[in-house]
Amino acid sequence: MAFHLQTLFLLCGLAGLWTGAWSKAVEKVKGNGCPKDWTRLDCNCYIYQDEPRTFADAESVCNILGGNLVSIHNALENFFIQQLILADDSPDDAWIGLHDAINQDDDFIWTDGTLEDFLAFTGSEPDGTGDCVQINQSDGCWADMLCTDDLPYVCIRETSVW
């Protein structure tokens, strides 16, 4: 009888620990599947980071946050990213995840490996100024910049599925 009672207490204790850990994990993700301070569109979460960084540093931070610099695949998503930036108190142009592959002009790839199926460069862009791409906060158009410039940036990650 004592063995069964000890086993019961052990199981109840483990269940309580598991439930507590599960509750804390769920609290870290909003009801829409995105972490706190991220915004959802379709099956992705987005966050604008207003601390300027180089392209490589910005990608590293996005990786640490579980994603990449944002890849943009249609006009709606491009407009959404522009609005996300404009919602900041002091909006600025921002890095997106598009860059020249191995320094070959106009051979752009996304940092997350998705296909380049949408571009929003202005008529004169890309002009060969740099190998990394930023989105203009005022009109949503893209321009190539030096990857060593410090800019705010936008990260993307998939929604969490529980």
Protein Blocks (a to p, Z undefined) as FASTA:
>chain_A
ZZmmmmmmmmmmmmmmmmmmmmmmmmmpcfkopaehiacehjbccdddfbdcdfklmmmm
mmmnopacdddfbfklmmmmmmmmmmpmbdcddddfbdcehhighiacdfklpacfbdcb
dfkbcehlamcdcddfklopacdddfkbccddddddddddZZ
